[in-house]
């Protein structure tokens, strides 16, 4: 029910939600029925359809026909479905969950969904989370648990790594003292050699490829905004770490324990776009009269390139470049000349926000357009400390998130964890 409630505040890209409760001891409760009717009515007001399904043997085909009488949604190729399985139900009722998964996949979900990729990253996130948490306690690393940024009317400049960043370099340098820069990790290889040192580096990708973006001389005083499931290499750097609560299950349990044990509030920051731009927009939302400026953001190839010069992609592909293979031919798969999929969703979301928020591209503004406030730099609100024991998190991951941590990994953490 909590997941359905959250959809009323963060609708995302879905327009129909199927909520299945198989347990009669729950769905027959008057309080449950009252809450369900309340959510359904509220959802209608924002154009969201919630279909409540009860009982252990729902007729999925009939539900599909009732919702889409003209044909199954997975035949159109335009409707995207996502399956969210309750961790407790996955553990307590594995047969029911398996049946739901099979029926759901056959009636609603397209067969192109790469579930193995999703499961892979779930394991990577969990592994990184436990490893990074251990490193934080064993090393003398400065860590802050992010709460908010506040200020009055500052100029926030987000720097991505599209080729247009190169043409904006001069303007960025001339406005450096008037803006607070949040730079994506991908852009570091171009910014730092050209004398642009950001106020914050933003890095959330958990893959080992993130390492290639940091293979440059990095000033150790620049804070890195990330999360505990981020790339493990980041936590070996001396730079201060600012950890954001992403809403991942392990983040939720850590936030709950901080609240109950230390009375510390570690709020969740939603980022439906799964993009660094979306995360910076989210964590700077508390800034009053924020003037948000973009550079190096396009999500398409420009000038025959997918990214600006100096990124980790160049370092990764350099050994493969030869007389018959150029860098552009190797990186063209990263972005094409047309936005599609998730990139198109992010772009549309950005344009919709521009209608209500002062968001503009650096190339479109004039220096006199920038509002200058004497105390306009964003003020970081955070607290210091450590999350609960690794053993507690590992046990919870295995109990309530079965499948995202292997038995071998679990036993390793339980045997060798220092706390």
Order of alpha helices (4+ residues) and beta strands (2+ residues): alpha-beta-alpha-alpha-beta-alpha-alpha-alpha-alpha-beta-beta-alpha-alpha-beta-alpha-beta-alpha-beta-beta-alpha-alpha-beta-alpha-alpha-alpha-beta-beta-alpha-alpha
